[in-house]
Amino acid sequence: MTVREVFDLRKQGKIEEAYEAIRPMYAAHQGHYTTLCMFWTASDILRKRIKEHRFEEAGKILKALLRILPNIEDSDGKARSNILHAAVALDKEDRNFSMLDFLDLLKVEQLGDEDWKTLASPATPTTPSHPIPSVAQQLLTCAFHEIQEQKEGDFLTKKAPLSHEEVLANCLKVMPLLQEAMRRNPRDKRGQRYMAVVYAIMGEHEKAANIYRQLLQRSRDSYLYAELAELTDDPGQKAALYCAAIQNQRQEKFRGGYRLELARLLLDRDNSRAAYELQKLVETRKALGYHITHDIEEMLRKLAGIQPATEASQLEFYRKMIERKSPL
């Protein structure tokens, strides 16, 4: 069989047959067209393996494509872009895939302008087109989700948090991509936030806090208040930031972490308000089918017999705390 015939198989949608045909040919001779055919047939199989949830094989193919990439002609950047999109797709499907390890193998300087361009979703009769972050920005977001899981642990995969030193070392893997993102768009909210996260991990708390304060001047995202609260030592200011996080998060299911931290701050200072936060937290967790953690159970025992504050009273408490204690 010739390389042209393998390409014909691919065009016919016979990607498994094309893949099996090109592998021995590529092993014997890595010429220009053989290598090109190997790359694109392997790319087809990678997508198929992701859909089949054969993630271990998909990960190996992805790494092989990175090794092949420098040996093929890619003047339009389509081969590189194909790899980047496949990495994002694998990251979304496989919780064991490490975007940080992928970025450690990637040469960021080879990314082109097209990889940084904002994309557009296809319009439908009922849904207009909307902007989608560039594939480079998606890589960055996946990497920082992984860093967050490494800091806090991953409940779904039962992975324990990594040590501070390990998390810090992994931040270095994403820094080239983050620095390039900031060079291209210094005011990008996501990039600034990720830089603040890195500063916080490095122990540069004031630098991180300054970024969050600047971001909160033009945005009211609940997670920005919460992440600034983590860097704040003053209990009153910390509580005010969690109050702001709760009020600026519209969905109750995403308020749980903020309520728990606020309850910790209020415990033994204002137990009726701490009891209110725990009551709301427990109600939501039960509704979502989540178990009550040992930490929450211990706090509930300490507050046994305490009458929770009313909702109206707690809302007024939020307002006053934000007005009087907010560090912004």
LONU-187950 format. One record per residue (C-alpha): residue in one letter; x, y, z. Coordinates in steps of 0.02 Angstrom, whole numbers, plus 50000, padded with zeros to 5 digits. Layout:
aXYZ/...
***
This chain:
m500005000050000/t500605017649961/v500475033450064/r499235040249937/e498125025049964/v498205027750153/f497635045750127/d496215039050019/l495675027550161/r495665042450277/k494585052550156/q493365038050151/g493195038750340/k494125022350366/i495255029750499/e495635013550592/e496185005150431/a497215020450381/y498055020850552/e498515002450550/a499175004050372/i500305019050402/r501105013150564/p502274999950489/m502645011350343/y503145025550461/a504185013650569/a505175008550414/h505345025550331/q505025042850403/g505005052850243/h504055068950213/y502385061650155/t502475046450268/t502715057650421/l501315069250365/c500145054450341/m500655047150510/f500245063750595/w498505065950523/t497955047950538/a498555047750719/s497605063950748/d496015055550685/i496295040950803/l496645052650948/r494945060850928/k494125043750913/r494995037051068/i494415052151169/k492615048951116/e492835030551160/h493535035451332/r495135025851295/f496095039451383/e497745030651417/e497985027151232/a497405044751188/g498715052251303/k500105042051223/i499555047251048/l499505065651101/k501305064851162/a501825055951002/l501035069750898/l502045082750992/r503625073050948/i503115071850764/l502585090150746/p504345097550720/n504625085250576/i503145090350467/e502785105750364/d501535116350461/s501635133650384/d499785137250416/g499865130950597/k498425118850573/a499385103750637/r499915113050794/s498155119650820/n497485101950802/i498595096150945/l498095110551057/h496235107751031/a496465089051061/a497345092751226/v495895103651283/a494655090151232/l495625076651326/d495765087651480/k493865090051484/e493525071351472/d494935063251572/r495145068951752/n496835060251759/f497555069951612/s498825083051666/m498765099051566/l500265105051668/d501305090451606/f500715093851428/l501235112251442/d502925106551507/l503195097751340/l502465111751234/k503565125351160/v502525140851194/e503585151651078/q502945141150933/l501145146350962/g500535157950825/d499325172450819/e497915160850766/d498115151050928/w497775167051027/k496275172850927/t494565172851011/l493435160150927/a491575160850889/s490285147450920/p489195142550772/a487535151450768/t485905141550766/p484115146850729/t483805148850917/t485545153450982/p486625167650917/s488495165550899/h489515169951053/p491385172251084/i492435157451143/p494155159851222/s495635156151108/v496345138751117/a497895145751205/q496775153751336/q495845137351356/l497495128551389/l497875141451523/t496175139451605/c496345120351609/a498065121951688/f497445133451826/h495975122151864/e497265108451890/i498305119552004/q496745123352106/e496405104752124/q498195101752176/k498035115052312/e496375108752380/g496315090452328/d495075082652208/f493525075052288/l492985065452131/t494645056552103/k495035056152291/k496715064352263/a497465072552417/p498155090252404/l499965091652350/s501275099852459/h501575118452438/e503265114652359/e502485103052229/v501135115752184/l502445129352169/a503505118352055/n501995115051944/c501655133751930/l503315135151839/k502625123751702/v501245135951661/m502245152151679/p502875153251498/l501095152251433/l500445164451564/q501835176951529/e501445176251343/a499595178651379/m499975194151483/r501155200851350/r499785199551220/n498395206451329/p498985214451492/r497205219251547/d496415202151518/k495435197851675/r495815179251669/g497675181951645/q497755194651786/r496825182951902/y497985168451860/m499485179551894/a498735183752064/v498535165152100/v500375162252059/y500925176852168/a499895169952312/i500685152752295/m502405160852290/g502015169852453/e501935187052370/h500265190752454/e500275209552436/k500625208552249/a499195196152231/a498025206752338/n498385222252234/i497885213052075/y496255207252155/r495855224952213/q496135231552037/l495055217851962/l493645221452086/q493595239352029/r492885233351862/s492125216451905/r491055209152043/d491395190552020/s491125181252183/y492725171052169/l493775187052163/y493105192252334/a493415174852403/e495185173652337/l495595190752408/a494855185152574/e496105170752579/l497515183652574/t496755194952707/d497305193352889/d496075205352973/p494555194853028/g493315209053000/q493935212552824/k494005194052784/a492195191852842/a491645206952739/l492425199452583/y491535182852609/c489905192452635/a490215200952467/a490615184152387/i488965176952448/q487955191752387/n488795192152217/q488525173552185/r486755171052120/q486745152052128/e486595144952303/k487505128852256/f489095139052227/r488985148552392/g489405133752502/g491275136952519/y490985155252558/r489675151152689/l490825138552772/e492265150952784/l491125164552851/a490425152452980/r492195148453038/l492535166953061/l490905169853155/l491045154553268/d491225160153451/r491065178353393/d489255178353336/n488565160753349/s486815164553288/r487515171053124/a488735156453111/a487245144753137/y486315153352995/e487745150552874/l487925132252923/q486045129652910/k486025136252732/l487575126052690/v486845109752757/e485185112552667/t486065115052501/r487245100252521/k485805088652563/a484795095052414/l486295091452301/g486565074252376/y488235078552458/h488725071452626/i489035082352778/t490905082852812/h491695079552981/d492225097852989/i490435103852967/e489765091053092/e491015097153222/m490465115153200/l488635110053211/r488985101353378/k489775117353445/l488225127053393/a486955114553461/g485475123853537/i485935140453454/q484495148953362/p485075154253187/a484875172453139/t483425176553024/e483715178952839/a483235197352848/s484445200052991/q485845191052900/l485585201052741/e485715217052842/f487285210152923/y488055207452750/r487635225352700/k488395232952856/m489955222152851/i490295226552669/e489995245052704/r491075246152860/k492405232852844/s492755229952660/p494595233152619/l494155239052444/
***
